[in-house]
Amino acid sequence: MKITRDHALCALFCEEFNEQNVILLRKRLEKMNDFEICYESDPAKPVLLPLRRLYGNPTNYHKYDIVEGINDKQVVEKFYST
């Protein structure tokens, strides 16, 4: 199974992977302006890093794919409407 950014968000915050939690966790992460969810070598082990550290070590840290997972039009509309 490919681990997407939405899966990783739920795993990082120990929440069940579902539409409602994804929406809430996306908002939570968005409020942390200078942080991003990423991983080192294992996508199943997400970490939260300051953007400077992430971009300063591009060979050590990797961003998740945001195209897959709970990322359809309906969820995006709910995300921005609440």
C-alpha positions in Angstrom: 0.0 0.0 0.0 1.3 3.4 -0.9 1.3 5.9 1.9 0.0 9.2 0.9 0.2 12.5 2.8 -3.3 12.1 4.1 -2.5 8.6 5.4 0.7 10.0 7.0 -1.2 12.8 8.6 -3.6 10.4 10.3 -0.7 8.1 11.4 1.3 11.0 12.8 -1.5 12.3 14.9 -2.7 8.7 15.8 -6.1 9.2 14.2 -8.3 6.9 12.1 -7.9 7.4 8.4 -11.2 8.8 7.3 -12.5 11.9 5.5 -13.4 13.9 8.6 -10.0 13.3 10.3 -8.2 14.2 7.1 -10.0 17.5 6.8 -9.3 18.4 10.5 -5.7 17.3 10.3 -5.1 19.3 7.1 -6.4 22.4 8.8 -4.2 21.7 11.9 -1.1 21.3 9.7 -2.0 24.4 7.7 -2.0 26.4 10.9 1.6 25.4 11.5 2.8 27.6 8.7 6.5 26.7 8.9 6.1 22.9 9.2 5.5 20.0 6.9 4.9 16.3 7.2 7.6 14.2 5.6 9.7 11.0 6.2 13.3 9.9 6.2 13.6 6.4 4.7 10.3 4.7 5.6 7.1 6.4 4.5 5.2 4.5 7.3 7.1 6.6 9.8 6.0 10.2 9.3 7.7 13.2 11.0 6.8 16.8 11.4 9.7 19.1 10.4 10.3 22.8 10.1 10.4 23.8 6.4 13.9 25.1 6.7 15.2 21.7 7.9 13.2 19.9 5.2 14.5 22.0 2.4 18.0 22.2 3.9 18.3 18.4 3.8 16.5 17.3 0.6 18.4 14.0 0.4 17.5 13.0 4.0 13.8 14.0 4.0 11.1 13.3 1.5 7.6 14.8 1.1 4.5 12.7 0.6 2.5 12.4 -2.6 -0.6 14.6 -2.2 -2.3 13.4 -5.4 -3.7 10.2 -3.9 -5.6 9.4 -0.8 -8.6 11.3 0.4 -8.0 14.2 -1.9 -11.0 14.4 -4.2 -13.0 17.5 -5.1 -15.6 16.9 -2.4 -13.1 16.8 0.4 -11.2 19.8 -0.9 -14.5 21.8 -1.0 -15.3 20.7 2.5 -11.8 21.7 3.7 -12.1 25.2 2.4 -15.8 25.7 3.4 -15.4 24.9 7.1 
